[in-house]
Amino acid sequence: MRAGRRNGPEDGTRAGRRRAVLLPALALVLAAGAFAASQGQQPPAAKDEGAAAGTETAIFAGGCFWCVESDFDGVPGVVSTVSGYTGGRTENPTYQQVTYGSTGHIEAVEIRYDPSKVSYEELVEVFWRSVDPTDAGGQFCDRGESYQTAIFAVSPEQRAAAEASKKRIEESGRLKAPILTPIVDASAFYRAEDYHQDYYKKNPVRYKFYRYSCGRDARIGDLWGEEAHQGIEGH
């Protein structure tokens, strides 16, 4: 069991984060956030999370769902992203239950996309290059069951496409370790609490500080080189 879990929107720290985050650094973060607010920043617009006509669904788990949401919002053709929990036993789980590891659920993101602009196969390629698929124990500084990677296929066609993509990467020798990300059939997806949705927009300073201190982008860069974050605008 890890210390420092976040119990609600008022708690600004990510559950189980590295204790290397020092109080002076946090003070700077909070000061920067206050300055930004004083400059008249407006709250982000609400995201359209409806199942728009003509869109399809993909579900990926890549560790912290704040980061997965942020990455896939930068993929042309993605219509909306929703952070949530899936893969486990408990109905309507809470964040606290999931992070304590009692539900079997992991953090995941449900993606609605326009297949006329981006294919599922392309989304899978983006996913691989935005995570460390060789790590079965979590992602980056986030350790434990709820931060594992996974691809949840919503159809036999999606599963076949994901399996074929995984096989191509493994046969290419691009990665020096085996891919440990499971590809499984999708089960019930439970939307996470509202304060998790669009976290990177609502709390940009804290989010950027967390992402940097967790080492996510540094590890992905080391692992994938020039292919890191391929297909994601802004990276």
C-alpha positions as CSV (number, residue, x, y, z in Angstrom):
1,M,0.0,0.0,0.0
2,R,1.4,3.3,-1.0
3,A,1.3,6.6,1.0
4,G,0.1,9.9,-0.3
5,R,-3.1,8.9,-2.1
6,R,-5.3,11.7,-3.3
7,N,-8.8,11.5,-1.8
8,G,-10.6,14.3,-3.6
9,P,-10.3,17.4,-5.9
10,E,-9.0,19.5,-3.1
11,D,-5.8,17.3,-2.7
12,G,-3.3,18.6,-5.3
13,T,-0.9,15.6,-5.2
14,R,-1.0,12.5,-7.4
15,A,-1.6,9.3,-5.4
16,G,1.6,7.5,-4.6
17,R,4.0,10.0,-6.2
18,R,7.7,10.1,-5.6
19,R,8.6,11.6,-2.3
20,A,11.4,13.4,-4.1
21,V,9.1,16.4,-4.7
22,L,10.3,19.0,-2.3
23,L,8.3,21.6,-0.5
24,P,10.1,24.6,-2.0
25,A,9.4,23.2,-5.5
26,L,5.7,22.9,-4.6
27,A,5.6,26.4,-3.3
28,L,6.9,27.6,-6.7
29,V,4.2,25.6,-8.4
30,L,1.5,27.1,-6.3
31,A,2.9,30.6,-6.8
32,A,3.0,30.1,-10.5
33,G,-0.6,28.9,-10.5
34,A,-1.8,31.9,-8.5
35,F,0.0,34.2,-10.9
36,A,-1.7,32.6,-13.9
37,A,-5.0,33.0,-12.2
38,S,-4.3,36.6,-11.6
39,Q,-3.7,37.2,-15.3
40,G,-7.3,36.4,-16.1
41,Q,-7.1,32.8,-17.3
42,Q,-10.5,31.4,-18.1
43,P,-11.6,27.9,-17.1
44,P,-11.4,25.3,-19.9
45,A,-14.5,24.8,-22.0
46,A,-16.5,21.7,-21.2
47,K,-15.6,18.7,-23.3
48,D,-18.2,17.1,-25.6
49,E,-18.3,13.5,-24.2
50,G,-21.4,12.3,-26.1
51,A,-21.2,9.5,-28.6
52,A,-21.3,11.6,-31.7
53,A,-22.8,10.1,-34.8
54,G,-20.2,8.5,-37.0
55,T,-17.6,8.1,-34.2
56,E,-16.1,4.9,-32.9
57,T,-14.6,3.9,-29.5
58,A,-11.1,2.9,-28.4
59,I,-10.0,2.2,-24.8
60,F,-6.4,2.3,-23.7
61,A,-4.7,2.2,-20.3
62,G,-1.3,3.8,-20.2
63,G,-0.6,4.6,-16.5
64,C,-1.8,8.0,-15.3
65,F,-5.1,8.8,-17.1
66,W,-4.4,12.5,-17.0
67,C,-1.5,11.9,-19.3
68,V,-3.2,9.5,-21.6
69,E,-6.1,12.0,-22.0
70,S,-3.8,14.8,-22.7
71,D,-1.9,12.8,-25.3
72,F,-4.9,11.5,-27.2
73,D,-6.6,14.9,-27.2
74,G,-3.6,15.9,-29.4
75,V,-4.3,13.3,-32.0
76,P,-6.1,14.6,-35.1
77,G,-9.4,12.8,-35.5
78,V,-10.0,12.2,-31.8
79,V,-13.3,13.7,-30.9
80,S,-13.3,13.3,-27.1
81,T,-11.6,11.5,-24.2
82,V,-12.9,10.4,-20.9
83,S,-10.8,9.2,-17.9
84,G,-12.2,6.2,-16.1
85,Y,-11.7,2.7,-14.6
86,T,-12.1,-0.7,-16.3
87,G,-11.0,-4.3,-16.2
88,G,-12.0,-5.1,-12.7
89,R,-14.7,-6.6,-10.5
90,T,-16.3,-3.7,-8.6
91,E,-19.2,-1.7,-10.0
92,N,-19.0,2.1,-9.9
93,P,-15.6,2.1,-8.2
94,T,-14.1,5.3,-6.7
95,Y,-10.6,6.6,-7.3
96,Q,-9.6,5.7,-3.8
97,Q,-10.8,2.1,-4.2
98,V,-9.0,1.7,-7.4
99,T,-5.7,3.1,-6.2
100,Y,-5.8,0.8,-3.1
101,G,-5.9,-2.1,-5.5
102,S,-9.0,-3.8,-4.2
103,T,-11.1,-3.7,-7.3
104,G,-9.0,-5.1,-10.1
105,H,-9.6,-2.0,-12.2
106,I,-6.9,0.1,-13.8
107,E,-6.9,3.7,-14.9
108,A,-7.9,3.9,-18.6
109,V,-9.2,6.4,-21.2
110,E,-12.2,5.9,-23.4
111,I,-11.5,7.6,-26.7
112,R,-14.2,8.6,-29.3
113,Y,-12.7,9.1,-32.7
114,D,-13.7,9.8,-36.3
115,P,-12.6,6.9,-38.4
116,S,-12.7,9.0,-41.5
117,K,-9.8,11.0,-40.1
118,V,-7.9,8.5,-38.0
119,S,-8.0,4.7,-38.0
120,Y,-8.0,2.4,-35.0
121,E,-4.7,1.0,-36.3
122,E,-3.2,4.4,-36.2
123,L,-4.4,5.0,-32.7
124,V,-2.8,1.8,-31.6
125,E,0.5,2.9,-33.0
126,V,0.2,6.2,-31.2
127,F,-0.6,4.3,-28.0
128,W,2.5,2.1,-28.1
129,R,4.8,5.2,-28.6
130,S,3.3,7.1,-25.7
131,V,3.9,4.5,-23.0
132,D,6.5,2.0,-21.9
133,P,4.9,-1.3,-22.9
134,T,7.9,-3.3,-21.5
135,D,6.9,-2.4,-17.9
136,A,4.3,-4.7,-16.3
137,G,4.5,-3.1,-12.8
138,G,3.0,0.3,-13.6
139,Q,4.2,3.3,-15.6
140,F,7.1,5.6,-14.7
141,C,6.9,6.8,-11.1
142,D,3.4,5.3,-10.7
143,R,3.6,1.8,-9.5
144,G,1.0,-0.9,-8.8
145,E,-1.9,-2.6,-10.4
146,S,-4.0,0.4,-11.2
147,Y,-1.2,2.0,-13.4
148,Q,-0.6,-1.0,-15.6
149,T,-0.9,-0.7,-19.4
150,A,-3.5,-2.5,-21.4
151,I,-5.4,-2.3,-24.7
152,F,-9.2,-3.0,-24.3
153,A,-10.6,-4.1,-27.6
154,V,-14.3,-3.4,-28.1
155,S,-14.6,-5.8,-31.1
156,P,-12.8,-8.8,-32.6
157,E,-11.5,-6.6,-35.4
158,Q,-9.9,-4.2,-32.9
159,R,-8.3,-7.1,-31.0
160,A,-6.9,-8.6,-34.2
161,A,-5.5,-5.2,-35.3
162,A,-3.9,-4.6,-31.9
163,E,-2.4,-8.1,-31.8
164,A,-1.0,-7.6,-35.4
165,S,0.5,-4.3,-34.4
166,K,2.1,-5.8,-31.3
167,K,3.6,-8.6,-33.3
168,R,5.1,-6.2,-35.9
169,I,6.9,-4.3,-33.2
170,E,8.2,-7.4,-31.5
171,E,9.4,-8.8,-34.8
172,S,11.1,-5.6,-35.8
173,G,13.4,-5.7,-32.8
174,R,12.6,-2.0,-32.2
175,L,12.4,-2.6,-28.4
176,K,15.1,-4.4,-26.5
177,A,12.6,-6.0,-24.1
178,P,9.4,-7.9,-24.7
179,I,6.0,-6.1,-24.8
180,L,4.2,-6.9,-21.7
181,T,1.0,-4.9,-22.4
182,P,-2.0,-7.3,-22.4
183,I,-4.6,-7.0,-25.2
184,V,-8.0,-8.0,-23.8
185,D,-11.7,-7.7,-24.6
186,A,-13.3,-4.6,-23.2
187,S,-15.6,-4.8,-20.2
188,A,-17.6,-2.2,-18.3
189,F,-16.0,1.2,-18.3
190,Y,-16.7,3.5,-15.4
191,R,-16.2,7.3,-15.7
192,A,-13.9,8.7,-13.2
193,E,-14.8,11.6,-10.9
194,D,-15.3,15.0,-12.5
195,Y,-12.1,16.5,-11.0
196,H,-10.1,14.0,-13.0
197,Q,-11.6,14.9,-16.4
198,D,-9.4,17.4,-18.3
199,Y,-7.1,17.7,-15.4
200,Y,-4.3,18.9,-17.6
201,K,-6.5,21.8,-18.7
202,K,-7.9,22.7,-15.3
203,N,-4.6,22.5,-13.4
204,P,-1.9,23.0,-16.1
205,V,0.9,24.0,-13.8
206,R,0.5,21.1,-11.4
207,Y,-0.1,18.7,-14.2
208,K,3.1,19.8,-16.1
209,F,5.1,19.6,-12.8
210,Y,3.8,16.1,-12.1
211,R,4.4,14.8,-15.6
212,Y,8.0,16.1,-15.6
213,S,8.8,14.9,-12.1
214,C,7.4,11.5,-12.9
215,G,9.8,11.0,-15.7
216,R,7.2,10.0,-18.3
217,D,8.5,11.8,-21.3
218,A,12.1,11.2,-20.5
219,R,11.6,7.4,-20.4
220,I,9.4,7.4,-23.5
221,G,12.1,9.4,-25.3
222,D,14.8,6.9,-24.2
223,L,12.7,4.0,-25.2
224,W,11.3,5.1,-28.6
225,G,13.8,7.7,-29.8
226,E,12.6,9.7,-32.8
227,E,9.3,7.7,-32.7
228,A,8.4,8.9,-29.2
229,H,4.9,10.5,-29.2
230,Q,4.5,10.0,-32.9
231,G,1.1,11.2,-34.1
232,I,0.5,13.5,-31.1
233,E,0.5,17.2,-32.0
234,G,2.4,19.3,-29.6
235,H,5.1,16.7,-28.8
